[in-house]
C-alpha cells in the first residue's frame, strides 16, 4: 500500500477508533452503562450486550477482547486490499471498487479474511462474533463521516490534478505513434521495473503524483516526471520510446532509387548536428538512425518492398515540450504501377508532411513521374479515407535529389519539370496540395546541409520557433 493510502487509512480508521475507544473506556468504567446510547440506534443492541458482559466473569477482559477483535478485523488483508485487477496498479484506498461498503465492513474483516484463506476457518470468527459484534457496529457507524470527508477531499484533488495534466499533455504531446505498427494512440502502456505492463500513469484513482504497482514499485504519474518510463505500444505490445514528445510525422514517396532513404539519413544527420549546436539535445530512438547508420548514409541499400519500422528521433528544447520526428520510408517499388503492391495503412494516416523525391538525372524516372504520383495518391486517399480530388492540408514537398550533379537550385525545380513535359504532374500536385514547395537537395558527402531543408520546412509549419532556432545554426555552418 502506498503512502497516500496509508495516510487515508490512518486518518479514517484513527477517527473511528478514537471514538470507539472512548466508548470502550466508558463501558469498562460502568460495565456497559449508557456508553452505547451515544450513537442513535445502538442502544437496543448495547443494552443486552452490557448485561451479557456484566453477568459473566472477567467481563472487563471480555469487553476489551471484543474491542480488540473488532480492531484486528479492520487491519486484516481484505479491508486493506487495494490491488488493481485489470490494471495491476494499486487503487487509492478511498477509491477502490465499492470502497464505501468495504470500509464499513472493515471491522468484520476477521470473517472475510478467514473465508478467503479456508472456508472452514470462518467458524472461528463467527463463534466469536457475539463478543465483538457491538464494537464492530459501533466502529462501522463511526467510519461514515471520516470516510466521506476523505473521499471528497481526494476526489477534489484527483479532479484538479487530472484536468491540469490533461491540458499539459494536450499542448505538449497530444498523441504518440508506434514505429512498428504505425498506429496512433493517446497514451502508451508502461512496463514497470518489476515487469508488469500497466496503463499509462495519469492522476486518478490509482494515485495523484505517485502510483504503486501491485508488486510495490513506485511509478510517477505527472507530466514531466514520466519521461524515463519504459513504454510499449498498446496495440502490438512492442517496446517503444515516446518521451511525451509531440510527433511530427514525415512520409517519403518516390520511385525506386530516387534517393529517399539517403535523403532521410542526411536530413536526420544535419538536423541532429544543428540541434546540438544550438543547445537542444537530440537523440535517435531507432536503429535506422544510429550514428553508424548516419555515418554510412552514402552507401545505403535499396529499401525492401515490405513494411519497415518508422525511424524516430527526439528533440528536447530546454523548458519546452519535446518533439519526436517520425520518418516513414516506403520502398520505391510500392509506387510502381502494378497490382502486387502492399497497402501500408498507417504510413500516411497521420502525416504532417510528405517528401516526394525524384531523381532529375534519370530520364525514365522523370517520364514516369505522373505514374508514381498516381500510385502514391491512390494509397494516400485510400488510407486517409478521402475522396480523390479532395484538397489536402498535408504539407507536400517536391524534392529533386542529386543536386551535386545537376546544379539545380530550389527555384529551378518547377521550371525544370515543366521543361521536361511534366505539366500534368506540377498542376496536379499544386491543385491537390495547396501547401506545397519545391526543393533541390544534395544528400551525399559532407556538404549535405541542403538535405534538411524540406524537413525543416515541414517542422516550421508545426513548430516555427523550434525550426527557426535550429535553422539559424544550420545556415551558419554552411
Secondary structure, DSSP 8 states (H G I E B T S, - for coil): --HHHHHHHHHHHHHHHHHHHHHHHHHHHHTTTTGGGGSTT-HHHHHHHHHHHHTSTTHHHHHHHHHHHHHHHHTSHHHH----SSS-B---GGGSTTHHHHHHTGGGHHHHHHHHH-GGGHHHHHHHHHHHHHHHHHHHHHHHHHHHHHHHHHHHHHHHHHHHHHHHHHHHTS-EE-TTT--EESS-EEE-TTS-EE----SBTTBSSEEEBTTS-EEE-STTS-TTSEEE-TTT--EE--TT-EEEEEEEEESTTSSHHHHHHHHHHHHHHHHHHTT-EEEE-SGGGSHHHHHTGGG-----SS----EEEEEE-TTS--EEEEEEE--GGGGSSSS-----TTTTTT-SEEEEEEETT-HHHHHTHHHHHHHHHHHHHHHTT--TT----SEEEEEEE-HHHH---GGGHHHHHHHTT-HHHHHHHHHH-SSEEEEE---SSS--GGGGHHHHHHHHHH-HHHHHHHHHHHHHT-
